[in-house]
Amino acid sequence: MKRILLAIIAIFLLASPLWATTWYAQDGSGNMSTRNWNDASGGGGTPLVWALRSAGDVFVANAQTGIVVDVDPGVSGSAVTLSTATSGGGFTITTGTITVTANITGGTTDCLVITGGTVTIPGGVTITGGSANGADGIFVNGANITFNVGSSGNPVTLSGTGGAGSNNTIFLNYTSPSSATIYCTGTAGASNFGQVIQTAGANAGTVIINGNITGGSGGTAYGLIHAGSWNLTLNGNCIGGSGNSSHGCYNNSSTGILTVNGKCIGGSHIRNTGCYGDTTSTGYIDLVGSVENTPTSTGIWGKVKWTPGTLYSDFRYIKLWNGGTDYKYAAIVPNIEDVETGTTYGWDGSASYTGTLSGGAVGGGAWGF
């Protein structure tokens, strides 16, 4: 009996390696956990025993489409990778409540397409945009979808790509009320329109992005482009990139408002602002925070409403470049009650000046230096 058990264990060990392996789909249009996976792209190698997959395994769609993520592909809370970087194909989620503990790597096609259900991607993973025009890391497309990514203190990393054409790390296309909460840090890629996050669609529920978004090194590689006709909130900073017109956050929505609770920081090119609001649209950016100009670019441009607010009192200033070697001047927006009573003001970030607000009625005070 003992020999029989040892023989069975040996068969399982030989059938599926217990170290990180790249697996290639041999068929599609079915559940991921029951598809045929092989460590040779053309088959003929070692087949996968699903229960013996390992953390760090890479699952390549291998030109097979409609691979349904029916269970969490991760292993005991550790991530695997889903990829369409080789030969295209793709993974999909259409219904149910699914956790996807996996890095997502786009290629010549969308890697993961979500058209329904409640989908959660835990923090600590990396999501990478596609390498071809229209190819996204994750494409969320449809109605009544709940999409949760990362968590407070454990965000995901969103990485734009250097491929050709327009591609996104995450593309949210909501056709009716849906919700999304994303905790991330994101940088756009080297390609034109290699966005970190793009939105579209006629209607959405509550969509909140938490984290800093940075434009890329490619021309018009926006960090975030909001084109959906619904309101979107970003709790974080919008930072211009290094490519021509690679703005940190770009609101191109016909009617939607992009609220930024943080800073709009210029980039390192003459035309890549932190926040750019399209002037031909009814929608606009509502900045509840600060503006920081750089030696080469402004923090804001276009249709931007500045609402410093009181919840973000440490973000209530405009930081300007003095043309020398440092930021030497910052205009701090005072509270009304401070204007009435007179309060010493200065900004410790550059220690460029100090002064006291003085003068009588509200709105009639003056800067004293």
Steps between C-alpha positions, in 0.01 A plus 500: 500500500782735590665438163173574320463834680859594422443413136188720483688792659785456253255510207355830623846649554607407150173616345516855635821676614494653847695807389391801301422392145364663184185323384348536154130455434426222252128574471265789580132582544471336839592521866863576573520231769398224256682614185797306373824674597845387392851628562565487125315753284421241236417225748693181545670610820393459861128557564376701794318345792296800611513418872880493483555839336756717677531861608678693226364284218430682174186413303530601134178512299698379198251630240214323678197724563218486750698347785261554792659582835263286706706478821784698655809398302728605785656253743434545872490878466810518278474633148537333163504687167242510221650606169417564136849626426563201274266422209194680638185325617339606824335437836148604596261534794129525422322431829541400863720620783862440410832591663793513258831480688712557194723738314329600174717548191345628179643423159366522149148450641315585821624273776194494729154609383234545770138525383314415820519395862695618801874485445773564757871526427703505824783746552866436441467392137594677177261572213665582166337646192502344156757538224264548204236754407184438703662237722448556874625328811143489636192604304190547718209524260131492584236560764450416868864413559679538834875531456733526799877528461756510781436631847604783728865439586535230236447654156564345162758632254359617167754514220447648156678348204722599213293337229345661196163671494247562775511253785418516868597326818136516614210609278166561674215512249178512701170496312280520810550543876800305620763566766876483533747566780865494396803539727807546284813677392517543125734627230408521133718346233729601217237465228254757376181465703661240727268594786497358849121535532241603243126536553208505260127429496177679564438425866668366812449466871774594745849480353794597723871476424742525792865569421737711294476496121791609277514569127740302283801557280310454174312780329145540637559212739256626761506358849119516525257599228140541612264488204198339664199726540488441874683635802831353614702558818878470534645511851863565414730709285495552122859533378605596149736267317802558278342453156337770291148570633519204740281656767455338837119518486296605198126562522346456157150425624211672328314550829687315775702658779839365606559589865865493607559497875874564498745688280535584132874493432661598170733264315840531337384598150369840391153357434419241762301648784393323813129558426358594160130574454375498141363846423246377245313282750236582758681277747798627696758417767418603857830526685463478877867546572810674367668608180873445449674644197837366384779670303346370176127461556201634688313298758162569338375592155159541344169450676599457864305628799711554809321422826768486770255390772563445868546122513832534319643801682860387443439503123377858468767683307639579156866414460688706242845473344714811544711447189807419706582180678212450740135558575509835678143614521175342605162670534310348787124524506396617849186412686246781528522505878875545479460801272272653760733452794841525338731198494866457420545316173790339322575178322764272652556313174745764379502749791477770238302754694299563812234757563191594694150543368362829618206728436140509604202343329483170322643535153669828590815365655843549348822305485770645722863412426 
